[in-house]
Amino acid sequence: MDRRIVIVGFMGCGKTTVAQTLARELGCGMIDLDSFITERGGRSPAEIIEHEGELSFREIETRALDDVLEKGDARVIALGGGAWTIAANRALIAQHGCSSVWLDAPFELCWERITANPKTIRPLAPNRERARKLHESRRVSYVLAQLRVDAAKGLAEIVDEITRSIS
Ligand code: S3P
């Protein structure tokens, strides 16, 4: 099987859209970890975080990632914004020989998208200041991805950059 590609980055950086377009380009399957969690457990990550707390969600998230990597056949995987910041998840991704791509989006772009749809609840970014601090503190993890792509570029250019770097 071709190397799998894991898309990481902050909330609102465009992980799902890029993963969908990349998968279409490569003619392969794509899975969004947050959607997988929602479909399997009947609750969204936001609902789990709000009712059980972030720690509980992280355990569910790691189990879901493990299952996707062990049993899933999707070649492109979009993570939730916090998944890559957990060392155990990065270790799983490395063990499975996946390529990791960081969509590096400036905070303003992320915040614009986070606030664009008030129906999409993001409990870990309840206000601008909390979101900005999280965006800043997570860079030390995101920088560990194998490829960094400027997420402020156009979608076609982003996908092209990823396909060229993995071929
Ligand atoms: C989270 C990001 C969310 C979702 C959950 C936690 C995070 O995914 O997994 O609310 O910790 O950054 P998106 O990055 O798709 O919004």
Backbone and ligand atoms as CSV (ligand in chain L), in Angstrom:
chain,resi,resn,atom,element,x,y,z
A,1,MET,N,N,0.840,-1.203,0.000
A,1,MET,CA,C,0.000,0.000,0.000
A,1,MET,C,C,0.877,1.257,0.000
A,2,ASP,N,N,0.423,2.282,-0.709
A,2,ASP,CA,C,1.162,3.549,-0.693
A,2,ASP,C,C,1.147,4.116,0.719
A,3,ARG,N,N,2.174,4.914,1.006
A,3,ARG,CA,C,2.250,5.551,2.319
A,3,ARG,C,C,0.983,6.353,2.619
A,4,ARG,N,N,0.494,6.235,3.860
A,4,ARG,CA,C,-0.680,7.020,4.221
A,4,ARG,C,C,-0.263,8.437,4.631
A,5,ILE,N,N,-1.192,9.347,4.479
A,5,ILE,CA,C,-0.892,10.763,4.750
A,5,ILE,C,C,-1.826,11.277,5.839
A,6,VAL,N,N,-1.235,11.809,6.890
A,6,VAL,CA,C,-2.010,12.338,8.004
A,6,VAL,C,C,-1.907,13.867,7.979
A,7,ILE,N,N,-3.074,14.512,7.949
A,7,ILE,CA,C,-3.117,15.982,7.875
A,7,ILE,C,C,-3.356,16.540,9.276
A,8,VAL,N,N,-2.470,17.408,9.723
A,8,VAL,CA,C,-2.575,17.966,11.075
A,8,VAL,C,C,-2.564,19.506,11.013
A,9,GLY,N,N,-2.975,20.117,12.121
A,9,GLY,CA,C,-2.959,21.579,12.183
A,9,GLY,C,C,-4.078,22.083,13.068
A,10,PHE,N,N,-4.042,23.365,13.331
A,10,PHE,CA,C,-4.975,23.981,14.277
A,10,PHE,C,C,-6.411,23.993,13.729
A,11,MET,N,N,-7.363,24.124,14.654
A,11,MET,CA,C,-8.769,24.259,14.275
A,11,MET,C,C,-8.905,25.364,13.224
A,12,GLY,N,N,-9.639,25.059,12.177
A,12,GLY,CA,C,-9.892,26.071,11.155
A,12,GLY,C,C,-8.789,26.222,10.117
A,13,CYS,N,N,-7.781,25.370,10.161
A,13,CYS,CA,C,-6.690,25.515,9.173
A,13,CYS,C,C,-7.061,24.888,7.833
A,14,GLY,N,N,-8.132,24.099,7.803
A,14,GLY,CA,C,-8.586,23.522,6.528
A,14,GLY,C,C,-8.255,22.047,6.348
A,15,LYS,N,N,-8.035,21.327,7.446
A,15,LYS,CA,C,-7.618,19.909,7.354
A,15,LYS,C,C,-8.591,19.044,6.549
A,16,THR,N,N,-9.878,19.159,6.887
A,16,THR,CA,C,-10.857,18.279,6.233
A,16,THR,C,C,-10.962,18.592,4.736
A,17,THR,N,N,-11.041,19.857,4.392
A,17,THR,CA,C,-11.160,20.251,2.979
A,17,THR,C,C,-9.935,19.803,2.197
A,18,VAL,N,N,-8.763,20.020,2.760
A,18,VAL,CA,C,-7.530,19.621,2.068
A,18,VAL,C,C,-7.488,18.100,1.930
A,19,ALA,N,N,-7.844,17.395,2.987
A,19,ALA,CA,C,-7.806,15.926,2.943
A,19,ALA,C,C,-8.769,15.389,1.885
A,20,GLN,N,N,-9.962,15.978,1.811
A,20,GLN,CA,C,-10.957,15.525,0.811
A,20,GLN,C,C,-10.433,15.765,-0.605
A,21,THR,N,N,-9.880,16.935,-0.833
A,21,THR,CA,C,-9.396,17.284,-2.176
A,21,THR,C,C,-8.181,16.435,-2.534
A,22,LEU,N,N,-7.316,16.230,-1.571
A,22,LEU,CA,C,-6.116,15.411,-1.802
A,22,LEU,C,C,-6.510,13.974,-2.152
A,23,ALA,N,N,-7.474,13.439,-1.412
A,23,ALA,CA,C,-7.913,12.062,-1.660
A,23,ALA,C,C,-8.529,11.942,-3.057
A,24,ARG,N,N,-9.293,12.953,-3.443
A,24,ARG,CA,C,-9.895,12.941,-4.783
A,24,ARG,C,C,-8.797,12.950,-5.842
A,25,GLU,N,N,-7.802,13.788,-5.608
A,25,GLU,CA,C,-6.664,13.911,-6.535
A,25,GLU,C,C,-5.905,12.583,-6.657
A,26,LEU,N,N,-5.727,11.925,-5.523
A,26,LEU,CA,C,-4.957,10.671,-5.514
A,26,LEU,C,C,-5.825,9.458,-5.853
A,27,GLY,N,N,-7.138,9.670,-5.917
A,27,GLY,CA,C,-8.053,8.571,-6.206
A,27,GLY,C,C,-8.055,7.536,-5.090
A,28,CYS,N,N,-8.063,8.027,-3.858
A,28,CYS,CA,C,-8.017,7.089,-2.723
A,28,CYS,C,C,-9.066,7.481,-1.677
A,29,GLY,N,N,-9.167,6.680,-0.630
A,29,GLY,CA,C,-10.126,6.952,0.431
A,29,GLY,C,C,-9.601,7.979,1.430
A,30,MET,N,N,-10.545,8.638,2.097
A,30,MET,CA,C,-10.180,9.653,3.095
A,30,MET,C,C,-11.032,9.441,4.332
A,31,ILE,N,N,-10.450,9.647,5.490
A,31,ILE,CA,C,-11.249,9.571,6.714
A,31,ILE,C,C,-10.937,10.777,7.595
A,32,ASP,N,N,-12.006,11.305,8.186
A,32,ASP,CA,C,-11.865,12.437,9.099
A,32,ASP,C,C,-12.050,11.873,10.506
A,33,LEU,N,N,-11.019,11.974,11.332
A,33,LEU,CA,C,-11.061,11.316,12.642
A,33,LEU,C,C,-12.230,11.804,13.512
A,34,ASP,N,N,-12.511,13.100,13.477
A,34,ASP,CA,C,-13.635,13.630,14.266
A,34,ASP,C,C,-14.970,13.019,13.813
A,35,SER,N,N,-15.143,12.889,12.489
A,35,SER,CA,C,-16.384,12.289,11.966
A,35,SER,C,C,-16.459,10.816,12.340
A,36,PHE,N,N,-15.331,10.139,12.283
A,36,PHE,CA,C,-15.278,8.725,12.664
A,36,PHE,C,C,-15.724,8.554,14.123
A,37,ILE,N,N,-15.204,9.417,14.988
A,37,ILE,CA,C,-15.560,9.368,16.418
A,37,ILE,C,C,-17.059,9.609,16.590
A,38,THR,N,N,-17.575,10.592,15.853
A,38,THR,CA,C,-19.000,10.949,15.954
A,38,THR,C,C,-19.885,9.801,15.482
A,39,GLU,N,N,-19.513,9.217,14.325
A,39,GLU,CA,C,-20.336,8.135,13.777
A,39,GLU,C,C,-20.308,6.910,14.680
A,40,ARG,N,N,-19.151,6.643,15.235
A,40,ARG,CA,C,-19.023,5.436,16.049
A,40,ARG,C,C,-19.726,5.568,17.399
A,41,GLY,N,N,-19.546,6.709,18.037
A,41,GLY,CA,C,-20.076,6.850,19.403
A,41,GLY,C,C,-21.375,7.622,19.496
A,42,GLY,N,N,-21.817,8.221,18.392
A,42,GLY,CA,C,-23.061,8.977,18.408
A,42,GLY,C,C,-22.953,10.341,19.068
A,43,ARG,N,N,-21.737,10.748,19.400
A,43,ARG,CA,C,-21.540,12.088,19.970
A,43,ARG,C,C,-20.334,12.741,19.307
A,44,SER,N,N,-20.418,14.034,19.074
A,44,SER,CA,C,-19.309,14.737,18.428
A,44,SER,C,C,-18.194,14.975,19.453
A,45,PRO,N,N,-16.966,15.236,18.972
A,45,PRO,CA,C,-15.893,15.588,19.910
A,45,PRO,C,C,-16.291,16.734,20.842
A,46,ALA,N,N,-16.988,17.731,20.303
A,46,ALA,CA,C,-17.397,18.874,21.142
A,46,ALA,C,C,-18.320,18.408,22.274
A,47,GLU,N,N,-19.255,17.531,21.939
A,47,GLU,CA,C,-20.179,17.030,22.975
A,47,GLU,C,C,-19.424,16.214,24.027
A,48,ILE,N,N,-18.494,15.399,23.585
A,48,ILE,CA,C,-17.725,14.581,24.539
A,48,ILE,C,C,-16.919,15.496,25.468
A,49,ILE,N,N,-16.266,16.497,24.881
A,49,ILE,CA,C,-15.449,17.417,25.697
A,49,ILE,C,C,-16.344,18.161,26.704
A,50,GLU,N,N,-17.493,18.625,26.223
A,50,GLU,CA,C,-18.379,19.398,27.119
A,50,GLU,C,C,-18.947,18.559,28.258
A,51,HIS,N,N,-19.252,17.274,27.975
A,51,HIS,CA,C,-19.885,16.445,29.010
A,51,HIS,C,C,-18.910,15.643,29.846
A,52,GLU,N,N,-17.796,15.241,29.256
A,52,GLU,CA,C,-16.862,14.360,29.991
A,52,GLU,C,C,-15.496,14.976,30.224
A,53,GLY,N,N,-15.247,16.084,29.586
A,53,GLY,CA,C,-13.957,16.742,29.763
A,53,GLY,C,C,-12.965,16.355,28.664
A,54,GLU,N,N,-11.923,17.153,28.549
A,54,GLU,CA,C,-10.958,16.948,27.471
A,54,GLU,C,C,-10.169,15.641,27.627
A,55,LEU,N,N,-9.824,15.289,28.880
A,55,LEU,CA,C,-9.005,14.082,29.085
A,55,LEU,C,C,-9.702,12.828,28.573
A,56,SER,N,N,-10.993,12.756,28.897
A,56,SER,CA,C,-11.806,11.637,28.427
A,56,SER,C,C,-11.833,11.605,26.907
A,57,PHE,N,N,-12.027,12.777,26.310
A,57,PHE,CA,C,-12.054,12.846,24.851
A,57,PHE,C,C,-10.729,12.359,24.262
A,58,ARG,N,N,-9.614,12.757,24.891
A,58,ARG,CA,C,-8.299,12.358,24.339
A,58,ARG,C,C,-8.142,10.837,24.341
A,59,GLU,N,N,-8.698,10.174,25.357
A,59,GLU,CA,C,-8.614,8.700,25.395
A,59,GLU,C,C,-9.418,8.092,24.243
A,60,ILE,N,N,-10.610,8.630,24.046
A,60,ILE,CA,C,-11.475,8.148,22.954
A,60,ILE,C,C,-10.790,8.410,21.605
A,61,GLU,N,N,-10.194,9.571,21.512
A,61,GLU,CA,C,-9.536,9.977,20.260
A,61,GLU,C,C,-8.365,9.048,19.928
A,62,THR,N,N,-7.576,8.700,20.943
A,62,THR,CA,C,-6.418,7.822,20.707
A,62,THR,C,C,-6.876,6.430,20.289
A,63,ARG,N,N,-7.933,5.937,20.938
A,63,ARG,CA,C,-8.466,4.616,20.557
A,63,ARG,C,C,-8.987,4.652,19.117
A,64,ALA,N,N,-9.661,5.731,18.769
A,64,ALA,CA,C,-10.203,5.855,17.407
A,64,ALA,C,C,-9.062,5.918,16.388
A,65,LEU,N,N,-8.040,6.672,16.719
A,65,LEU,CA,C,-6.891,6.777,15.796
A,65,LEU,C,C,-6.238,5.413,15.613
A,66,ASP,N,N,-6.071,4.704,16.709
A,66,ASP,CA,C,-5.471,3.361,16.667
A,66,ASP,C,C,-6.288,2.457,15.735
A,67,ASP,N,N,-7.605,2.496,15.877
A,67,ASP,CA,C,-8.481,1.651,15.049
A,67,ASP,C,C,-8.397,2.044,13.571
A,68,VAL,N,N,-8.390,3.335,13.322
A,68,VAL,CA,C,-8.308,3.804,11.931
A,68,VAL,C,C,-6.978,3.337,11.313
A,69,LEU,N,N,-5.911,3.429,12.078
A,69,LEU,CA,C,-4.601,3.035,11.552
A,69,LEU,C,C,-4.481,1.521,11.406
A,70,GLU,N,N,-5.071,0.786,12.333
A,70,GLU,CA,C,-4.980,-0.685,12.306
A,70,GLU,C,C,-5.900,-1.308,11.258
A,71,LYS,N,N,-7.151,-0.802,11.254
A,71,LYS,CA,C,-8.158,-1.499,10.439
A,71,LYS,C,C,-8.632,-0.713,9.225
A,72,GLY,N,N,-8.450,0.591,9.245
A,72,GLY,CA,C,-8.988,1.416,8.156
A,72,GLY,C,C,-8.174,1.276,6.883
A,73,ASP,N,N,-8.838,1.554,5.759
A,73,ASP,CA,C,-8.100,1.469,4.505
A,73,ASP,C,C,-7.978,2.828,3.809
A,74,ALA,N,N,-8.361,3.887,4.528
A,74,ALA,CA,C,-8.239,5.217,3.932
A,74,ALA,C,C,-6.760,5.604,3.855
A,75,ARG,N,N,-6.380,6.176,2.732
A,75,ARG,CA,C,-4.972,6.579,2.601
A,75,ARG,C,C,-4.732,7.989,3.160
A,76,VAL,N,N,-5.767,8.814,3.153
A,76,VAL,CA,C,-5.617,10.171,3.691
A,76,VAL,C,C,-6.450,10.286,4.969
A,77,ILE,N,N,-5.820,10.764,6.024
A,77,ILE,CA,C,-6.497,10.865,7.323
A,77,ILE,C,C,-6.388,12.301,7.838
A,78,ALA,N,N,-7.546,12.932,8.099
A,78,ALA,CA,C,-7.540,14.271,8.704
A,78,ALA,C,C,-7.749,14.103,10.206
A,79,LEU,N,N,-6.848,14.656,10.999
A,79,LEU,CA,C,-6.979,14.575,12.463
A,79,LEU,C,C,-7.770,15.768,12.976
A,80,GLY,N,N,-8.237,15.696,14.226
A,80,GLY,CA,C,-8.757,16.875,14.911
A,80,GLY,C,C,-7.548,17.704,15.353
A,81,GLY,N,N,-7.775,18.984,15.620
A,81,GLY,CA,C,-6.672,19.901,15.896
A,81,GLY,C,C,-5.736,19.527,17.035
A,82,GLY,N,N,-6.254,18.775,18.034
A,82,GLY,CA,C,-5.401,18.469,19.182
A,82,GLY,C,C,-4.699,17.119,19.089
A,83,ALA,N,N,-5.151,16.272,18.163
A,83,ALA,CA,C,-4.672,14.882,18.139
A,83,ALA,C,C,-3.144,14.780,17.976
A,84,TRP,N,N,-2.608,15.581,17.089
A,84,TRP,CA,C,-1.163,15.511,16.824
A,84,TRP,C,C,-0.326,16.013,18.013
A,85,THR,N,N,-0.930,16.785,18.905
A,85,THR,CA,C,-0.168,17.339,20.034
A,85,THR,C,C,0.061,16.297,21.135
A,86,ILE,N,N,-0.574,15.135,20.999
A,86,ILE,CA,C,-0.425,14.063,21.990
A,86,ILE,C,C,0.671,13.106,21.527
A,87,ALA,N,N,1.712,12.961,22.348
A,87,ALA,CA,C,2.882,12.168,21.937
A,87,ALA,C,C,2.511,10.730,21.552
A,88,ALA,N,N,1.581,10.132,22.302
A,88,ALA,CA,C,1.186,8.742,22.006
A,88,ALA,C,C,0.574,8.633,20.607
A,89,ASN,N,N,-0.151,9.655,20.205
A,89,ASN,CA,C,-0.749,9.634,18.862
A,89,ASN,C,C,0.331,9.773,17.793
A,90,ARG,N,N,1.300,10.635,18.055
A,90,ARG,CA,C,2.392,10.792,17.074
A,90,ARG,C,C,3.163,9.481,16.949
A,91,ALA,N,N,3.331,8.783,18.086
A,91,ALA,CA,C,4.050,7.504,18.061
A,91,ALA,C,C,3.276,6.480,17.223
A,92,LEU,N,N,1.961,6.431,17.389
A,92,LEU,CA,C,1.130,5.501,16.600
A,92,LEU,C,C,1.280,5.792,15.101
A,93,ILE,N,N,1.224,7.058,14.777
A,93,ILE,CA,C,1.295,7.483,13.373
A,93,ILE,C,C,2.663,7.094,12.791
A,94,ALA,N,N,3.716,7.264,13.587
A,94,ALA,CA,C,5.069,6.897,13.130
A,94,ALA,C,C,5.186,5.376,12.980
A,95,GLN,N,N,4.638,4.640,13.952
A,95,GLN,CA,C,4.691,3.167,13.892
A,95,GLN,C,C,4.047,2.630,12.622
A,96,HIS,N,N,3.025,3.327,12.147
A,96,HIS,CA,C,2.322,2.876,10.946
A,96,HIS,C,C,2.939,3.454,9.667
A,97,GLY,N,N,4.049,4.138,9.824
A,97,GLY,CA,C,4.784,4.626,8.653
A,97,GLY,C,C,4.049,5.677,7.839
A,98,CYS,N,N,3.191,6.454,8.491
A,98,CYS,CA,C,2.443,7.486,7.751
A,98,CYS,C,C,3.307,8.736,7.554
A,99,SER,N,N,3.012,9.467,6.495
A,99,SER,CA,C,3.622,10.792,6.312
A,99,SER,C,C,2.727,11.792,7.034
A,100,SER,N,N,3.347,12.791,7.666
A,100,SER,CA,C,2.546,13.802,8.368
A,100,SER,C,C,2.718,15.161,7.694
A,101,VAL,N,N,1.587,15.840,7.537
A,101,VAL,CA,C,1.602,17.152,6.879
A,101,VAL,C,C,0.933,18.170,7.798
A,102,TRP,N,N,1.641,19.228,8.103
A,102,TRP,CA,C,1.100,20.306,8.942
A,102,TRP,C,C,0.594,21.433,8.052
A,103,LEU,N,N,-0.687,21.729,8.161
A,103,LEU,CA,C,-1.241,22.895,7.469
A,103,LEU,C,C,-1.065,24.082,8.403
A,104,ASP,N,N,-0.073,24.867,8.129
A,104,ASP,CA,C,0.275,25.978,9.015
A,104,ASP,C,C,-0.516,27.227,8.621
A,105,ALA,N,N,-1.531,27.525,9.415
A,105,ALA,CA,C,-2.376,28.693,9.128
A,105,ALA,C,C,-2.168,29.753,10.198
A,106,PRO,N,N,-2.038,31.024,9.792
A,106,PRO,CA,C,-1.913,32.088,10.790
A,106,PRO,C,C,-3.161,32.143,11.677
A,107,PHE,N,N,-2.979,32.606,12.905
A,107,PHE,CA,C,-4.095,32.593,13.847
A,107,PHE,C,C,-5.319,33.309,13.291
A,108,GLU,N,N,-5.126,34.477,12.671
A,108,GLU,CA,C,-6.284,35.264,12.198
A,108,GLU,C,C,-7.157,34.468,11.227
A,109,LEU,N,N,-6.511,33.683,10.370
A,109,LEU,CA,C,-7.259,32.876,9.408
A,109,LEU,C,C,-8.065,31.790,10.136
A,110,CYS,N,N,-7.410,31.150,11.099
A,110,CYS,CA,C,-8.107,30.117,11.885
A,110,CYS,C,C,-9.293,30.725,12.634
A,111,TRP,N,N,-9.056,31.851,13.270
A,111,TRP,CA,C,-10.117,32.469,14.089
A,111,TRP,C,C,-11.289,32.913,13.223
A,112,GLU,N,N,-10.979,33.439,12.056
A,112,GLU,CA,C,-12.027,33.846,11.115
A,112,GLU,C,C,-12.921,32.641,10.783
A,113,ARG,N,N,-12.282,31.498,10.537
A,113,ARG,CA,C,-13.052,30.304,10.171
A,113,ARG,C,C,-13.765,29.697,11.381
A,114,ILE,N,N,-13.115,29.770,12.548
A,114,ILE,CA,C,-13.726,29.225,13.772
A,114,ILE,C,C,-15.023,29.979,14.075
A,115,THR,N,N,-15.001,31.284,13.850
A,115,THR,CA,C,-16.170,32.108,14.195
A,115,THR,C,C,-17.161,32.241,13.031
A,116,ALA,N,N,-16.777,31.774,11.856
A,116,ALA,CA,C,-17.638,31.947,10.675
A,116,ALA,C,C,-18.956,31.193,10.814
A,117,ASN,N,N,-18.886,29.994,11.376
A,117,ASN,CA,C,-20.118,29.205,11.528
A,117,ASN,C,C,-20.401,28.983,13.012
A,118,PRO,N,N,-21.278,29.806,13.587
A,118,PRO,CA,C,-21.544,29.712,15.036
A,118,PRO,C,C,-22.119,28.366,15.455
A,119,LYS,N,N,-22.600,27.574,14.470
A,119,LYS,CA,C,-23.182,26.268,14.811
A,119,LYS,C,C,-22.095,25.237,15.104
A,120,THR,N,N,-20.894,25.447,14.574
A,120,THR,CA,C,-19.805,24.518,14.839
A,120,THR,C,C,-19.193,24.881,16.189
A,121,ILE,N,N,-19.419,23.999,17.170
A,121,ILE,CA,C,-18.969,24.312,18.533
A,121,ILE,C,C,-17.556,23.802,18.732
A,122,ARG,N,N,-16.707,24.676,19.240
A,122,ARG,CA,C,-15.336,24.275,19.555
A,122,ARG,C,C,-15.040,24.679,21.006
A,123,PRO,N,N,-15.285,23.739,21.920
A,123,PRO,CA,C,-15.181,24.082,23.347
A,123,PRO,C,C,-13.782,24.507,23.782
A,124,LEU,N,N,-12.760,24.125,23.013
A,124,LEU,CA,C,-11.403,24.504,23.421
A,124,LEU,C,C,-10.985,25.875,22.859
A,125,ALA,N,N,-11.892,26.464,22.088
A,125,ALA,CA,C,-11.620,27.816,21.583
A,125,ALA,C,C,-12.842,28.691,21.858
A,126,PRO,N,N,-13.190,28.871,23.146
A,126,PRO,CA,C,-14.424,29.585,23.483
A,126,PRO,C,C,-14.340,31.092,23.257
A,127,ASN,N,N,-13.129,31.606,23.233
A,127,ASN,CA,C,-12.961,33.033,22.955
A,127,ASN,C,C,-11.601,33.252,22.279
A,128,ARG,N,N,-11.442,34.439,21.755
A,128,ARG,CA,C,-10.267,34.756,20.948
A,128,ARG,C,C,-8.951,34.543,21.723
A,129,GLU,N,N,-8.911,34.985,22.970
A,129,GLU,CA,C,-7.668,34.924,23.738
A,129,GLU,C,C,-7.247,33.476,24.025
A,130,ARG,N,N,-8.222,32.659,24.427
A,130,ARG,CA,C,-7.929,31.231,24.688
A,130,ARG,C,C,-7.459,30.544,23.414
A,131,ALA,N,N,-8.128,30.855,22.319
A,131,ALA,CA,C,-7.771,30.239,21.036
A,131,ALA,C,C,-6.364,30.683,20.613
A,132,ARG,N,N,-6.069,31.948,20.794
A,132,ARG,CA,C,-4.761,32.483,20.379
A,132,ARG,C,C,-3.632,31.825,21.178
A,133,LYS,N,N,-3.839,31.664,22.467
A,133,LYS,CA,C,-2.827,31.031,23.329
A,133,LYS,C,C,-2.608,29.575,22.923
A,134,LEU,N,N,-3.691,28.889,22.635
A,134,LEU,CA,C,-3.600,27.483,22.233
A,134,LEU,C,C,-2.874,27.369,20.883
A,135,HIS,N,N,-3.214,28.272,19.986
A,135,HIS,CA,C,-2.568,28.290,18.659
A,135,HIS,C,C,-1.052,28.451,18.827
A,136,GLU,N,N,-0.682,29.334,19.715
A,136,GLU,CA,C,0.746,29.616,19.981
A,136,GLU,C,C,1.431,28.402,20.626
A,137,SER,N,N,0.787,27.850,21.664
A,137,SER,CA,C,1.440,26.776,22.427
A,137,SER,C,C,1.536,25.467,21.642
A,138,ARG,N,N,0.689,25.282,20.668
A,138,ARG,CA,C,0.701,24.023,19.914
A,138,ARG,C,C,1.740,23.979,18.790
A,139,ARG,N,N,2.299,25.114,18.470
A,139,ARG,CA,C,3.256,25.136,17.348
A,139,ARG,C,C,4.429,24.188,17.583
A,140,VAL,N,N,4.855,24.051,18.855
A,140,VAL,CA,C,6.000,23.169,19.157
A,140,VAL,C,C,5.701,21.716,18.767
A,141,SER,N,N,4.448,21.353,18.761
A,141,SER,CA,C,4.075,19.994,18.335
A,141,SER,C,C,3.917,19.929,16.815
A,142,TYR,N,N,3.194,20.891,16.277
A,142,TYR,CA,C,2.919,20.846,14.824
A,142,TYR,C,C,4.215,20.857,14.011
A,143,VAL,N,N,5.205,21.550,14.543
A,143,VAL,CA,C,6.472,21.673,13.826
A,143,VAL,C,C,7.165,20.302,13.654
A,144,LEU,N,N,6.718,19.312,14.429
A,144,LEU,CA,C,7.316,17.970,14.349
A,144,LEU,C,C,6.795,17.170,13.139
A,145,ALA,N,N,5.804,17.706,12.449
A,145,ALA,CA,C,5.297,17.005,11.253
A,145,ALA,C,C,6.387,17.011,10.179
A,146,GLN,N,N,6.325,16.023,9.289
A,146,GLN,CA,C,7.394,15.894,8.292
A,146,GLN,C,C,7.367,17.000,7.240
A,147,LEU,N,N,6.162,17.438,6.902
A,147,LEU,CA,C,6.043,18.483,5.873
A,147,LEU,C,C,5.199,19.623,6.412
A,148,ARG,N,N,5.658,20.862,6.192
A,148,ARG,CA,C,4.875,22.045,6.565
A,148,ARG,C,C,4.398,22.714,5.282
A,149,VAL,N,N,3.109,22.974,5.237
A,149,VAL,CA,C,2.558,23.653,4.064
A,149,VAL,C,C,1.857,24.915,4.550
A,150,ASP,N,N,2.082,26.009,3.834
A,150,ASP,CA,C,1.455,27.273,4.187
A,150,ASP,C,C,-0.041,27.205,3.839
A,151,ALA,N,N,-0.877,27.139,4.873
A,151,ALA,CA,C,-2.310,26.943,4.663
A,151,ALA,C,C,-3.012,28.196,4.150
A,152,ALA,N,N,-2.289,29.317,4.078
A,152,ALA,CA,C,-2.904,30.533,3.535
A,152,ALA,C,C,-2.906,30.504,2.006
A,153,LYS,N,N,-2.214,29.541,1.424
A,153,LYS,CA,C,-2.205,29.407,-0.043
A,153,LYS,C,C,-3.545,28.863,-0.516
A,154,GLY,N,N,-3.756,28.873,-1.816
A,154,GLY,CA,C,-4.995,28.333,-2.380
A,154,GLY,C,C,-5.025,26.813,-2.257
A,155,LEU,N,N,-6.234,26.274,-2.282
A,155,LEU,CA,C,-6.428,24.832,-2.096
A,155,LEU,C,C,-5.646,24.008,-3.136
A,156,ALA,N,N,-5.733,24.414,-4.400
A,156,ALA,CA,C,-5.069,23.647,-5.467
A,156,ALA,C,C,-3.554,23.616,-5.242
A,157,GLU,N,N,-3.021,24.750,-4.842
A,157,GLU,CA,C,-1.567,24.849,-4.616
A,157,GLU,C,C,-1.136,23.977,-3.426
A,158,ILE,N,N,-1.943,23.981,-2.385
A,158,ILE,CA,C,-1.652,23.174,-1.188
A,158,ILE,C,C,-1.618,21.689,-1.558
A,159,VAL,N,N,-2.648,21.264,-2.267
A,159,VAL,CA,C,-2.749,19.847,-2.647
A,159,VAL,C,C,-1.596,19.469,-3.576
A,160,ASP,N,N,-1.283,20.355,-4.490
A,160,ASP,CA,C,-0.187,20.112,-5.430
A,160,ASP,C,C,1.142,19.956,-4.667
A,161,GLU,N,N,1.356,20.825,-3.690
A,161,GLU,CA,C,2.590,20.773,-2.894
A,161,GLU,C,C,2.694,19.430,-2.148
A,162,ILE,N,N,1.570,18.990,-1.612
A,162,ILE,CA,C,1.580,17.715,-0.872
A,162,ILE,C,C,1.832,16.550,-1.827
A,163,THR,N,N,1.143,16.524,-2.944
A,163,THR,CA,C,1.316,15.382,-3.871
A,163,THR,C,C,2.742,15.355,-4.406
A,164,ARG,N,N,3.303,16.505,-4.700
A,164,ARG,CA,C,4.694,16.524,-5.208
A,164,ARG,C,C,5.669,16.028,-4.153
A,165,SER,N,N,5.445,16.391,-2.908
A,165,SER,CA,C,6.408,16.024,-1.864
A,165,SER,C,C,6.304,14.550,-1.452
A,166,ILE,N,N,5.169,13.927,-1.708
A,166,ILE,CA,C,5.052,12.521,-1.301
A,166,ILE,C,C,5.344,11.549,-2.440
A,167,SER,N,N,5.457,12.080,-3.682
A,167,SER,CA,C,5.660,11.155,-4.808
A,167,SER,C,C,7.159,10.877,-5.004
L,1,S3P,C1,C,-9.908,20.001,18.898
L,1,S3P,C2,C,-10.252,20.240,17.587
L,1,S3P,C3,C,-11.484,19.745,16.983
L,1,S3P,C4,C,-12.001,18.518,17.728
L,1,S3P,C5,C,-12.090,18.787,19.199
L,1,S3P,C6,C,-10.751,19.174,19.813
L,1,S3P,C7,C,-8.630,20.538,19.411
L,1,S3P,O1,O,-11.260,19.406,15.620
L,1,S3P,O2,O,-11.163,17.403,17.534
L,1,S3P,O3,O,-13.045,19.814,19.414
L,1,S3P,O4,O,-8.181,20.106,20.481
L,1,S3P,O5,O,-8.033,21.407,18.730
L,1,S3P,P1,P,-10.989,20.498,14.452
L,1,S3P,O6,O,-9.536,20.816,14.448
L,1,S3P,O7,O,-11.401,19.767,13.209
L,1,S3P,O8,O,-11.854,21.666,14.747
